Amino acid sequence: MADTLSPETLLDALRDEGVVRIDAETDTVNTIEEFEADREVYYDTYVPMPDDEFHESVADVFGLDSAAEAADRVAELDISREEFATFLTLRSNVDGSYTTLELTAMAQMATELGPETPVPDAVEHLDDESYEAFIDGHERCVVTVWKLFCDPCEAMKAELDEVLAAFPDDAAVGGVAGERSPDFCRSVGVNAAPAFVLFEDGEAVDVITGRTDPSALAERAADVYGD
């Protein structure tokens, strides 16, 4: 790859391989839906994986002698599960002309990219960098979890007004994209979407997952918050 590892070259490669699309008018870069559908499978497999299994997988993929060596390499290079899952997605989607180093760099870039967020506009958009401040800043709040290509999520978005009305007026509502907020999801033990995590005084006091009728959400919120 000419001009190896420069951001421009990496982005060009991701575009040429059909991984990302660049809007000619706004220069906005988004991954294509087909790539995201494949990446979701790898995310669901590797993001929640226990450390020992994750390190064994890294050792197998990169030809390392042991899971312990892989653990050291992961710590040294600060390799996230998301980057590893994206690396595997890329490897299965692009031609075989790229070196491991080039694919790794492409995966680091592609990990930060994605299609438009699945989080509805009517709630505050959060991520792994902002959710803690949101929770700490509200005595009561609800953090919702949404995913791409999720039929139950789309069904609940169609009832979003009723969903939001299920929570007390003084409970702020935020939302994360589950695929892009693994730290939050791990912190509250959520591995499905849609999900609704009810917080009070900084603590998660109830977690509701799956397609849920708004009236049932209202009942659970009343039980939690006493309203």
Secondary structure, 3 states (H helix, E strand, C coil): CCCCCCHHHHHHHHHHCCCEEECCCCCCEEECHHHHHHHHHHHHHHCCCCHHHHHHHHHHHHCCCCHHHHHHHHHHHCCCHHHHHHHHHHHHHCCCCCCHHHHHHHHHHHHCCCCCCCCCCCCEEECCCCHHHHHHCCCEEEEEEECCCCHHHHHHHCCHHHHHHCCCCCCEEEEEEHHHCHHHHHHHCCCCCCEEEEEECCEEEEEEECCCCHHHHHHHHHHHHCC
